[in-house]
Amino acid sequence: MWSEFKKFALKGNVLDLAVGVIIGGAFGKIVTSLVNDLIMPLVGILLGGIDLTKQEYTFLDATIKYGTFLQTVVDFFIIAMSIFLFIRLLSRFKKKEEAAEVATVIDKTEELLAEIRDLLKENQAAISRTSEGKEN
């Protein structure tokens, strides 16, 4: 059981996933700081000096903190847009690599076909010479 777990845990996909989760967590902290410390204060200044994180509505015994919710929504959109742009960039690189691979396969195929053609010509010439020698 231990060897099976070790084989699973050391697969490339699992390690890639672990690295992605760690980097994603760190990226999330950076974006949260960007939103909390830079964007929302600027939005607050544009709205007349309002601190959105302190905006709340009290209804009976419940406090609805809609300012914090708005800040989290902005945080989400920045993270979502960043991930979208990153994946789009990776997709472009992957398409270029795939196009290069296809071109390489086509070049190899053409090369093999040319070799087959040349061998067939040589074989045909040899058969013709043999036929001419038998007729004489």
N, C-alpha and C positions, 0 to 999 in steps of 0.2 A: 504494500500500500504506500509506503514511504517513497519507493522508487517511482511509482506512478505519479504521485504528487509532485515529486521533484521534476519529472519529465514535463508535466503540465505547466508548472510554475516557471520553468526555464524556456518555454517556447517563446519565439520571437514576438508573437502577437500579445501575449500576456505582459511581457516586459515593455513593449511599446505602449500598451494601455496604461500601465503603471506610470510610465514617464509622462504620458498625456494627462493623467489625472493630477499629478504633482504640479506640472507646468500650468494646467488649467486653474488649479487652486491659487497659485501665485499670481496668475494673470487676473483672476477675479478680485484679489486683494488690491492690485494696482488700479483696476477700473473703479472699484468702490472708493478708493482714496481720491481718484480723479473726480468722481461725481460729488463726493462729500465735501472735499476741500477746495475744489476749483469751480466746477460747473454750477452747483446749486447756490453757492454764495453769489456768483455773477447773476444767476437768474433772480435771486432775491433782491440784488441791487436794482436790476431792471424793473422789478415789480414794486419798487418804492421802498427798499430796505427791509423787506419782509424775510424772516428766517423761516423757510418752508418746513424745516424739520420740526419746528415747534408749533406748527399749525395743527390744531385738533378741534374736535367737536365733542362736547360732553352731552350725553343723552341719558337721563336718569343716573344710574350708577356706572354706566359704560363710557369710556373715553375712546373716541375714534380718532386715531392719529393719521389723518389723511396726508399730511405733509411728508411723513416718513414713507408712506406708501408711494407717493409721487416720486420721491427720491429713489426708491427701489425700482420703480418702473423705468426711470431714466437710466439707472444702472444696468438693468436688463437689456434695454435697447442698445446701449453702447457695446455690451458684451456680445449680443447677437450680431450686430453689424460687424464687429471685429472678426468674429468667427467666420461669418459669411465671406468677408473679403479675403481672409487667410485661405479658406477652402477654395475659393475662386482662383487665387494665385497658384495654389498647388495643382489644381485641375489644368491650368494652362501649361505648367511644366510637364505634367504627366502626358498631355496630348502631344507636346513636342517630342518627348521620349518615344511615345508609341509611333509617331510618324517616322522617326529615325529608324526604329526597328523594322517597320514595314518596308522602308526604302532598302535596308540592308538585305531583307529576305528577298525582295524583288531582284536586287543586284545578283545575289547568289543563284537565284532561279535562272536568270538570264545567262549567267556564266555556265551553269550546268547544261542548259539547253544548247548553248553554242558548242560545248564540248561533245555532246551527243551528236549534233549535226556534223561536226568534223569527223567523228568516228564513223558515222554512217557513210560519209563521202569517201573516206579511206577504205572502208569495207567494200563499197560499191566499185571503187577503182581496182581493188585487188581482185574482185570477182570478174571484172571486165578483162583484166590482164590474163587471168587464168583461162577464161573462155577463148580469148584470142590465141593463146598458146596451144589449146587443144584443136582448134580449127586448122592450124598450119601443119 
